[in-house]
Amino acid sequence: MDAIKDFNFSSKVNVVIEVKGFVGDELAEMFSGVKVKHKNIDGVVMSLIEGEVTDQAALIGVLNTLYNKRCSIIKVVKK
């Protein structure tokens, strides 16, 4: 539980968002400051979106954009 206590929802945080499928650079440019990497797991393309978000609202904005683009969000991890 200490990790939750140390997490401040109103400050910058580095995250990695794992998405099933291919996320192109044009979508990543919408998020400014993130990088997209791709990996293949058992024939399934996975995209890793990694970078800094300014606060919880910015993170929710990224997640909502991915959801609206019909991306399957697998995991979100604080880095």
Contacts in CASP RR format, 6 or more apart in sequence:
PFRMAT RR
TARGET T0000
AUTHOR 0000-0000-0000
METHOD contacts of the structure
MODEL  1
MDAIKDFNFSSKVNVVIEVKGFVGDELAEMFSGVKVKHKNIDGVVMSLIE
GEVTDQAALIGVLNTLYNKRCSIIKVVKK
7 13 0 8 1.000
7 78 0 8 1.000
9 55 0 8 1.000
9 56 0 8 1.000
10 55 0 8 1.000
10 56 0 8 1.000
11 55 0 8 1.000
12 52 0 8 1.000
12 53 0 8 1.000
12 54 0 8 1.000
12 55 0 8 1.000
13 52 0 8 1.000
13 53 0 8 1.000
13 55 0 8 1.000
13 59 0 8 1.000
13 78 0 8 1.000
14 50 0 8 1.000
14 51 0 8 1.000
14 52 0 8 1.000
14 78 0 8 1.000
14 79 0 8 1.000
15 50 0 8 1.000
15 51 0 8 1.000
15 52 0 8 1.000
15 53 0 8 1.000
15 59 0 8 1.000
15 76 0 8 1.000
15 77 0 8 1.000
15 78 0 8 1.000
15 79 0 8 1.000
16 48 0 8 1.000
16 49 0 8 1.000
16 50 0 8 1.000
16 51 0 8 1.000
16 75 0 8 1.000
16 76 0 8 1.000
16 77 0 8 1.000
16 79 0 8 1.000
17 48 0 8 1.000
17 49 0 8 1.000
17 50 0 8 1.000
17 62 0 8 1.000
17 63 0 8 1.000
17 66 0 8 1.000
17 73 0 8 1.000
17 75 0 8 1.000
17 76 0 8 1.000
17 77 0 8 1.000
18 46 0 8 1.000
18 47 0 8 1.000
18 48 0 8 1.000
18 49 0 8 1.000
18 73 0 8 1.000
18 74 0 8 1.000
18 75 0 8 1.000
18 76 0 8 1.000
18 77 0 8 1.000
19 46 0 8 1.000
19 47 0 8 1.000
19 48 0 8 1.000
19 49 0 8 1.000
19 66 0 8 1.000
19 71 0 8 1.000
19 72 0 8 1.000
19 73 0 8 1.000
19 74 0 8 1.000
20 44 0 8 1.000
20 45 0 8 1.000
20 46 0 8 1.000
20 71 0 8 1.000
20 72 0 8 1.000
20 74 0 8 1.000
21 44 0 8 1.000
21 45 0 8 1.000
21 46 0 8 1.000
21 47 0 8 1.000
21 71 0 8 1.000
21 72 0 8 1.000
22 38 0 8 1.000
22 45 0 8 1.000
22 47 0 8 1.000
23 36 0 8 1.000
23 47 0 8 1.000
23 49 0 8 1.000
23 66 0 8 1.000
23 71 0 8 1.000
24 36 0 8 1.000
24 47 0 8 1.000
25 36 0 8 1.000
27 36 0 8 1.000
27 65 0 8 1.000
27 66 0 8 1.000
27 69 0 8 1.000
28 34 0 8 1.000
28 35 0 8 1.000
28 36 0 8 1.000
28 49 0 8 1.000
30 65 0 8 1.000
31 49 0 8 1.000
31 62 0 8 1.000
31 65 0 8 1.000
33 51 0 8 1.000
33 52 0 8 1.000
34 49 0 8 1.000
34 50 0 8 1.000
34 51 0 8 1.000
34 52 0 8 1.000
34 62 0 8 1.000
35 49 0 8 1.000
35 50 0 8 1.000
35 51 0 8 1.000
36 47 0 8 1.000
36 48 0 8 1.000
36 49 0 8 1.000
36 50 0 8 1.000
37 47 0 8 1.000
37 48 0 8 1.000
37 50 0 8 1.000
38 45 0 8 1.000
38 46 0 8 1.000
38 47 0 8 1.000
38 48 0 8 1.000
39 45 0 8 1.000
39 46 0 8 1.000
39 48 0 8 1.000
40 46 0 8 1.000
46 74 0 8 1.000
47 71 0 8 1.000
49 62 0 8 1.000
49 66 0 8 1.000
50 79 0 8 1.000
51 79 0 8 1.000
53 59 0 8 1.000
53 62 0 8 1.000
59 76 0 8 1.000
63 73 0 8 1.000
63 76 0 8 1.000
66 73 0 8 1.000
67 73 0 8 1.000
END
